[in-house]
Amino acid sequence: MSSLSETFGARLRALRVAEGISLSEFARRLYYSKGHVSRIETGAQSPSPEFVRKCDAELRADGELIALAGETARVVRTALSESAEEEVWVMTMTPDGGAAFSPVARRDVLLGGMAVIAGLKVSGTGVVSANAEAQLRYHRHLFDSARDLGQFSSPDVVLPMVVGQAQALRTLAKQVGGRMVPAVAALAARTAEYAGWMAQESGDDSAAAWWTDRAVQVARVAGDDFLASYALVRQALITMYQGDGATTVSLAQRAQVEKNVPARVLGLAAQREAQGHALLGDRDACLRALDRARTLLLDPSGAPEGPVIGTSRVADPVAVATGWCLYDLGQPAKAAEVLERELARIPGSAVRARARFGVRLCLAYAASGELEQACRLVRPLFGQIAQLGSATVRTDLRRLATLVRRWSTHPEVRALEPELTIALGRSA
């Protein structure tokens, strides 16, 4: 075991002893076995992120233990790294309805103009389409429908549609002139941004980052510089799921210093910043960022024109984020209380959102020792998880599986195990 793990374990023990807490009592408070805690304190076993955060919260370490543990397992970030593979994925579509992604060197893409929308022109071609406005209305309807479909369908179903629409909008942009070019570009940028989200949901963080970058390029054609700020919020979502609190905070803060950014985008950036602070165990900074987010997102004049930026299915996104921040801050019981209340407000048609926060609610219950409740609530979600094919929901489901399997002899966990194994296999 590494000396860094031993450093974490030694510091954990020192803080526990300084608080006058016995090993048995500490294990009871954390809902871990005494042997498990002892192995981590002696450096014989590496701690999980959940264990670290609960210890940091219980001992009021203000992020010290989280920072120590972070030295033992640096997250590999391929999506935003300068050393990422120099290639992009290009979708090809044939007349017979076939579709496929192919890796193409970034240099070849730029030289050959093969990027789906990166070549969008400002000037158009001079061929003015007489019914351009009508076409754009239909494209907006298609985009809204794709987002609706994405609430209950796999990214493998939605992504080809969105990429195809991006290509169609590129073509339309070449056939219009004057004021219609920015209007078409604006919708093309939103389409690319949504393609990035679907790519992330499919488990391809590199493609997600690439599409988000394309969205920024096209948004500048439309004069929507605020989308560059929102792209930072989207990139911060990728690093958040990778467990990288420091980069999440940095990206979210950068999004908030740009000029002329609508209040809604600033609010979403503040919300993401809060989630990053929670990963780092900084409770005060987290709560301050959540307060800013709540104020900004309540601004009735803060939403830009066009499709809704961010979620349109969650009644109170800041409240949901607060619940998840409480979990990362090592307060799962409080997190469960908030998440259960907010989950009841998400409509049944928002299958993806309900599955996401449903699994997180189960995680919070399990981490607070409410195993029966966690097992009961997760069982109806297995079918939805298989249907959605969501990489981000799969991440939380794997965390839940790791958590409940610590009590493998518990009757509810033992009864759930066959279904849990099947669900994890389907989502692999």
C-alpha positions as CSV (number, residue, x, y, z in Angstrom):
1,M,0.0,0.0,0.0
2,S,1.3,3.5,-0.9
3,S,2.8,5.8,1.7
4,L,0.1,8.3,0.7
5,S,-2.6,5.9,1.7
6,E,-0.8,5.5,5.0
7,T,-0.6,9.3,5.4
8,F,-4.4,9.6,4.9
9,G,-5.0,6.7,7.4
10,A,-2.7,8.2,10.0
11,R,-4.3,11.6,9.7
12,L,-7.8,10.1,9.9
13,R,-6.8,8.2,13.1
14,A,-5.2,11.4,14.6
15,L,-8.4,13.4,14.0
16,R,-10.6,10.7,15.4
17,V,-8.5,10.3,18.5
18,A,-8.4,14.1,19.0
19,E,-12.2,14.1,19.0
20,G,-12.3,11.4,21.6
21,I,-14.2,8.9,19.4
22,S,-13.5,5.2,19.7
23,L,-12.9,3.1,16.7
24,S,-16.1,1.2,17.3
25,E,-18.2,4.3,17.7
26,F,-16.7,5.9,14.7
27,A,-17.5,2.9,12.5
28,R,-21.0,2.9,13.8
29,R,-21.5,6.6,12.9
30,L,-20.1,5.9,9.4
31,Y,-22.2,2.7,8.8
32,Y,-18.9,0.8,8.1
33,S,-17.5,-2.2,9.9
34,K,-14.8,-1.7,12.6
35,G,-12.4,-3.8,10.6
36,H,-12.9,-1.7,7.4
37,V,-12.1,1.5,9.2
38,S,-9.1,-0.1,11.0
39,R,-7.6,-1.3,7.7
40,I,-7.9,2.2,6.2
41,E,-6.4,3.9,9.3
42,T,-3.4,1.5,9.1
43,G,-2.9,2.0,5.3
44,A,-3.8,-1.6,4.5
45,Q,-6.8,-0.5,2.3
46,S,-7.5,2.6,0.2
47,P,-10.6,4.5,1.0
48,S,-13.5,5.1,-1.4
49,P,-14.6,8.6,-2.2
50,E,-17.8,8.1,-0.2
51,F,-15.9,6.9,2.8
52,V,-13.5,9.9,2.6
53,R,-16.4,12.5,2.4
54,K,-18.3,10.9,5.3
55,C,-15.1,10.9,7.5
56,D,-14.4,14.5,6.6
57,A,-17.9,15.6,7.5
58,E,-18.0,13.5,10.7
59,L,-14.7,14.9,12.0
60,R,-15.4,18.5,10.7
61,A,-12.1,18.4,8.8
62,D,-13.2,21.1,6.3
63,G,-11.9,19.2,3.3
64,E,-8.5,18.3,4.7
65,L,-9.1,14.5,4.5
66,I,-10.6,14.9,1.0
67,A,-7.5,16.7,-0.1
68,L,-5.3,14.0,1.4
69,A,-7.2,11.2,-0.3
70,G,-7.1,13.1,-3.6
71,E,-3.3,12.6,-3.6
72,T,-3.7,8.8,-3.7
73,A,-5.9,8.5,-6.8
74,R,-5.6,11.3,-9.4
75,V,-8.5,11.2,-11.9
76,V,-7.5,10.6,-15.5
77,R,-9.2,13.3,-17.5
78,T,-9.2,12.5,-21.2
79,A,-12.0,14.8,-22.3
80,L,-10.2,18.0,-21.5
81,S,-6.6,17.0,-21.4
82,E,-4.1,18.4,-23.8
83,S,-2.7,14.9,-24.2
84,A,-6.1,13.5,-25.4
85,E,-6.0,11.6,-28.7
86,E,-5.9,13.9,-31.7
87,E,-9.0,12.5,-33.4
88,V,-12.7,13.1,-33.6
89,W,-15.6,10.9,-34.3
90,V,-17.6,11.6,-37.5
91,M,-21.0,10.1,-38.2
92,T,-21.6,8.7,-41.7
93,M,-25.1,8.1,-43.0
94,T,-25.8,6.1,-46.1
95,P,-28.9,6.1,-48.4
96,D,-30.0,2.7,-47.1
97,G,-30.4,4.1,-43.6
98,G,-27.1,2.8,-42.2
99,A,-25.2,5.0,-39.7
100,A,-21.8,4.7,-38.1
101,F,-19.1,6.7,-36.3
102,S,-15.6,6.6,-37.6
103,P,-12.4,8.0,-35.9
104,V,-10.8,10.6,-38.1
105,A,-7.6,12.5,-37.3
106,R,-8.3,16.1,-36.2
107,R,-5.9,17.4,-38.8
108,D,-7.7,15.6,-41.6
109,V,-11.1,17.0,-40.3
110,L,-9.8,20.5,-40.4
111,L,-8.1,20.1,-43.8
112,G,-11.0,18.2,-45.4
113,G,-13.9,20.1,-43.9
114,M,-15.5,17.0,-42.6
115,A,-16.7,18.3,-39.3
116,V,-20.5,18.3,-39.2
117,I,-21.0,21.9,-38.3
118,A,-17.6,23.4,-37.7
119,G,-17.6,24.7,-41.3
120,L,-20.7,26.8,-40.8
121,K,-20.3,30.0,-42.9
122,V,-21.4,33.5,-41.8
123,S,-22.1,34.8,-45.3
124,G,-24.2,32.0,-46.7
125,T,-24.1,31.1,-50.4
126,G,-26.3,33.8,-51.8
127,V,-29.1,31.3,-52.5
128,V,-31.9,32.7,-50.4
129,S,-34.6,30.2,-49.4
130,A,-38.0,31.9,-49.6
131,N,-39.4,29.7,-46.8
132,A,-36.4,29.9,-44.5
133,E,-38.4,31.1,-41.5
134,A,-40.9,28.2,-41.9
135,Q,-38.0,25.7,-42.2
136,L,-36.4,27.1,-39.1
137,R,-39.7,26.7,-37.2
138,Y,-39.8,23.1,-38.2
139,H,-36.2,22.6,-37.1
140,R,-37.0,24.1,-33.7
141,H,-39.9,21.7,-33.4
142,L,-37.6,18.8,-34.3
143,F,-35.0,19.9,-31.8
144,D,-37.6,20.2,-29.0
145,S,-38.9,16.7,-30.0
146,A,-35.4,15.3,-29.8
147,R,-35.0,16.6,-26.3
148,D,-38.3,15.1,-25.3
149,L,-37.3,11.8,-26.8
150,G,-34.0,12.0,-24.9
151,Q,-36.0,11.9,-21.7
152,F,-36.9,8.3,-22.2
153,S,-34.7,6.9,-24.9
154,S,-31.1,5.7,-25.2
155,P,-28.5,8.1,-26.6
156,D,-27.9,5.6,-29.3
157,V,-31.4,6.4,-30.6
158,V,-31.3,10.2,-30.1
159,L,-27.7,11.0,-31.1
160,P,-28.0,10.1,-34.8
161,M,-31.1,12.3,-35.1
162,V,-29.4,15.2,-33.5
163,V,-26.2,14.9,-35.7
164,G,-28.4,14.6,-38.8
165,Q,-30.2,17.8,-37.8
166,A,-26.9,19.6,-37.3
167,Q,-25.9,18.6,-40.8
168,A,-29.3,19.8,-42.1
169,L,-28.9,23.2,-40.3
170,R,-25.5,23.5,-41.8
171,T,-27.0,23.1,-45.3
172,L,-29.8,25.5,-44.5
173,A,-27.3,28.1,-43.4
174,K,-25.7,28.1,-46.8
175,Q,-29.1,28.7,-48.5
176,V,-30.2,31.8,-46.5
177,G,-28.9,35.3,-46.1
178,G,-29.1,38.4,-44.0
179,R,-30.7,38.1,-40.6
180,M,-31.6,34.4,-41.1
181,V,-27.9,33.3,-40.9
182,P,-27.5,34.1,-37.2
183,A,-30.9,32.6,-36.4
184,V,-30.0,29.3,-38.1
185,A,-26.5,29.4,-36.5
186,A,-28.1,29.8,-33.0
187,L,-30.2,26.7,-33.4
188,A,-27.3,24.8,-34.9
189,A,-25.2,25.7,-31.8
190,R,-27.9,24.5,-29.4
191,T,-28.2,21.3,-31.5
192,A,-24.4,20.7,-31.1
193,E,-24.5,21.4,-27.4
194,Y,-27.3,18.8,-27.0
195,A,-25.3,16.3,-29.1
196,G,-22.5,16.8,-26.5
197,W,-24.9,15.9,-23.7
198,M,-26.1,12.8,-25.5
199,A,-22.5,11.9,-26.2
200,Q,-21.7,12.2,-22.5
201,E,-24.8,10.1,-21.7
202,S,-23.4,7.4,-24.1
203,G,-20.2,7.3,-22.1
204,D,-18.0,9.2,-24.5
205,D,-16.5,12.1,-22.7
206,S,-14.1,13.0,-25.5
207,A,-16.9,13.3,-28.0
208,A,-18.9,15.3,-25.5
209,A,-16.1,17.8,-25.2
210,W,-15.6,17.9,-29.0
211,W,-19.3,18.7,-29.6
212,T,-19.4,21.3,-26.9
213,D,-16.4,23.0,-28.5
214,R,-18.2,23.0,-31.9
215,A,-21.3,24.5,-30.3
216,V,-19.2,27.5,-29.1
217,Q,-17.7,28.0,-32.5
218,V,-21.1,28.1,-34.2
219,A,-22.6,30.2,-31.4
220,R,-20.2,33.0,-32.1
221,V,-21.6,33.1,-35.7
222,A,-25.0,33.7,-34.1
223,G,-23.7,36.4,-31.7
224,D,-24.5,34.1,-28.7
225,D,-21.2,34.5,-26.9
226,F,-23.0,33.4,-23.7
227,L,-23.0,29.8,-25.0
228,A,-19.2,29.9,-24.5
229,S,-19.8,30.4,-20.8
230,Y,-22.4,27.6,-20.8
231,A,-19.9,25.3,-22.5
232,L,-17.7,25.7,-19.5
233,V,-20.6,24.7,-17.3
234,R,-21.0,21.6,-19.5
235,Q,-17.3,20.8,-19.3
236,A,-17.6,21.1,-15.5
237,L,-20.3,18.5,-15.6
238,I,-17.9,16.1,-17.2
239,T,-15.2,16.7,-14.5
240,M,-17.8,16.5,-11.8
241,Y,-18.8,13.0,-12.8
242,Q,-15.1,12.2,-12.9
243,G,-14.9,13.2,-9.2
244,D,-12.6,16.2,-9.9
245,G,-13.8,18.9,-7.6
246,A,-11.0,21.4,-8.2
247,T,-11.4,21.5,-12.0
248,T,-15.2,21.6,-11.6
249,V,-14.9,24.7,-9.5
250,S,-12.4,26.3,-11.7
251,L,-14.4,25.8,-14.9
252,A,-17.6,27.0,-13.2
253,Q,-16.0,30.1,-11.9
254,R,-14.5,30.9,-15.3
255,A,-18.1,30.8,-16.7
256,Q,-19.2,33.4,-14.2
257,V,-16.6,36.1,-15.1
258,E,-17.5,36.5,-18.8
259,K,-19.4,39.6,-19.9
260,N,-23.0,39.8,-20.9
261,V,-23.9,36.4,-19.6
262,P,-27.6,35.9,-18.9
263,A,-28.6,35.3,-15.3
264,R,-29.8,31.7,-16.1
265,V,-26.4,30.7,-17.3
266,L,-24.7,32.4,-14.4
267,G,-27.1,30.5,-12.1
268,L,-26.3,27.2,-13.6
269,A,-22.6,28.0,-13.3
270,A,-22.9,28.9,-9.6
271,Q,-24.8,25.6,-9.1
272,R,-22.1,23.6,-10.7
273,E,-19.5,25.5,-8.7
274,A,-21.4,24.5,-5.5
275,Q,-21.2,20.8,-6.6
276,G,-17.5,21.1,-7.1
277,H,-17.0,22.6,-3.6
278,A,-19.1,19.8,-2.2
279,L,-16.7,17.3,-3.8
280,L,-13.8,19.1,-2.1
281,G,-15.6,19.1,1.3
282,D,-15.9,22.9,1.4
283,R,-19.3,23.3,3.0
284,D,-19.3,27.1,3.4
285,A,-18.3,27.8,-0.2
286,C,-20.8,25.2,-1.4
287,L,-23.7,26.9,0.4
288,R,-22.7,30.3,-0.7
289,A,-22.6,29.2,-4.3
290,L,-26.0,27.5,-4.0
291,D,-27.5,30.8,-2.6
292,R,-26.1,32.7,-5.6
293,A,-27.5,30.1,-8.0
294,R,-31.0,30.2,-6.4
295,T,-31.1,34.0,-6.7
296,L,-29.9,34.0,-10.3
297,L,-32.2,31.2,-11.5
298,L,-35.3,33.0,-10.0
299,D,-34.6,36.1,-12.1
300,P,-37.6,36.2,-14.5
301,S,-35.7,38.2,-17.1
302,G,-32.6,36.0,-16.9
303,A,-33.4,33.4,-19.6
304,P,-32.0,34.0,-23.1
305,E,-34.2,33.6,-26.1
306,G,-34.5,30.2,-27.7
307,P,-34.7,26.6,-26.3
308,V,-34.3,26.4,-22.5
309,I,-30.7,26.3,-21.3
310,G,-30.1,23.4,-18.9
311,T,-32.8,21.2,-17.5
312,S,-36.5,22.0,-18.3
313,R,-37.9,19.0,-16.4
314,V,-36.8,19.7,-12.8
315,A,-39.0,22.1,-10.9
316,D,-36.2,23.4,-8.6
317,P,-32.8,22.5,-10.0
318,V,-31.0,24.2,-7.1
319,A,-32.9,22.2,-4.5
320,V,-32.0,18.9,-6.3
321,A,-28.4,20.1,-6.5
322,T,-28.5,20.9,-2.8
323,G,-29.6,17.4,-2.0
324,W,-26.7,15.9,-4.0
325,C,-24.2,18.4,-2.4
326,L,-25.3,17.3,1.0
327,Y,-24.5,13.7,0.0
328,D,-21.0,14.7,-1.2
329,L,-20.5,16.7,2.0
330,G,-21.1,13.5,4.0
331,Q,-24.6,14.2,5.2
332,P,-26.6,11.4,3.4
333,A,-29.6,11.5,5.8
334,K,-30.2,15.2,5.0
335,A,-29.6,14.5,1.3
336,A,-32.2,11.8,1.3
337,E,-34.8,14.2,2.9
338,V,-34.2,16.8,0.2
339,L,-34.0,14.4,-2.8
340,E,-37.2,12.6,-1.8
341,R,-39.1,15.8,-1.6
342,E,-37.8,17.1,-5.0
343,L,-38.2,13.7,-6.8
344,A,-41.9,13.9,-6.1
345,R,-42.1,17.1,-8.1
346,I,-40.5,15.7,-11.3
347,P,-43.1,14.7,-13.8
348,G,-43.5,11.0,-14.7
349,S,-42.7,11.8,-18.3
350,A,-39.2,12.9,-17.4
351,V,-37.9,9.4,-17.2
352,R,-34.2,10.3,-17.4
353,A,-34.4,12.9,-14.7
354,R,-36.5,10.6,-12.4
355,A,-34.0,7.7,-12.9
356,R,-31.0,9.9,-12.2
357,F,-32.3,11.4,-9.0
358,G,-34.1,8.2,-8.0
359,V,-30.7,6.3,-8.0
360,R,-29.1,9.2,-6.1
361,L,-31.9,9.0,-3.5
362,C,-31.2,5.3,-3.1
363,L,-27.5,6.1,-2.6
364,A,-28.4,8.6,0.1
365,Y,-30.6,6.2,1.9
366,A,-28.1,3.4,1.7
367,A,-25.3,5.6,3.0
368,S,-27.4,6.7,6.0
369,G,-28.1,3.0,6.9
370,E,-31.6,2.8,5.5
371,L,-31.0,-0.3,3.5
372,E,-34.6,-1.5,3.2
373,Q,-35.7,1.9,1.8
374,A,-32.8,2.0,-0.7
375,C,-33.5,-1.6,-1.9
376,R,-37.2,-0.9,-2.2
377,L,-36.9,2.3,-4.2
378,V,-34.2,1.1,-6.6
379,R,-36.0,-2.0,-7.8
380,P,-38.6,-0.2,-10.0
381,L,-35.8,1.8,-11.6
382,F,-34.0,-1.1,-13.2
383,G,-36.2,-1.2,-16.2
384,Q,-35.8,2.6,-16.8
385,I,-32.0,2.4,-16.4
386,A,-31.9,-0.4,-19.1
387,Q,-34.1,1.7,-21.4
388,L,-32.1,4.9,-21.0
389,G,-28.6,3.6,-21.6
390,S,-27.3,6.5,-19.5
391,A,-23.6,6.4,-18.6
392,T,-24.0,9.0,-15.8
393,V,-26.9,7.0,-14.2
394,R,-24.8,3.8,-14.6
395,T,-22.0,5.5,-12.6
396,D,-24.4,6.1,-9.7
397,L,-25.8,2.6,-9.9
398,R,-22.4,1.1,-9.7
399,R,-21.7,3.3,-6.6
400,L,-24.9,2.0,-5.1
401,A,-24.0,-1.6,-5.8
402,T,-20.6,-1.2,-4.1
403,L,-22.3,0.5,-1.1
404,V,-25.1,-2.1,-0.4
405,R,-22.9,-5.1,-1.1
406,R,-21.0,-4.2,2.1
407,W,-24.1,-5.7,3.8
408,S,-24.3,-8.8,1.6
409,T,-25.9,-10.8,4.4
410,H,-28.8,-8.4,4.9
411,P,-32.1,-10.0,3.8
412,E,-33.1,-7.0,1.6
413,V,-29.7,-6.8,-0.1
414,R,-29.5,-10.5,-0.6
415,A,-33.0,-10.4,-2.3
416,L,-32.0,-7.5,-4.5
417,E,-28.6,-9.0,-5.6
418,P,-29.9,-11.0,-8.6
419,E,-31.8,-8.0,-10.1
420,L,-28.9,-5.7,-9.3
421,T,-26.4,-8.0,-11.1
422,I,-28.7,-8.2,-14.1
423,A,-29.1,-4.4,-14.2
424,L,-25.4,-3.8,-14.0
425,G,-24.8,-6.3,-16.7
426,R,-27.4,-4.7,-19.0
427,S,-25.8,-1.3,-18.5
428,A,-22.2,-2.4,-18.9
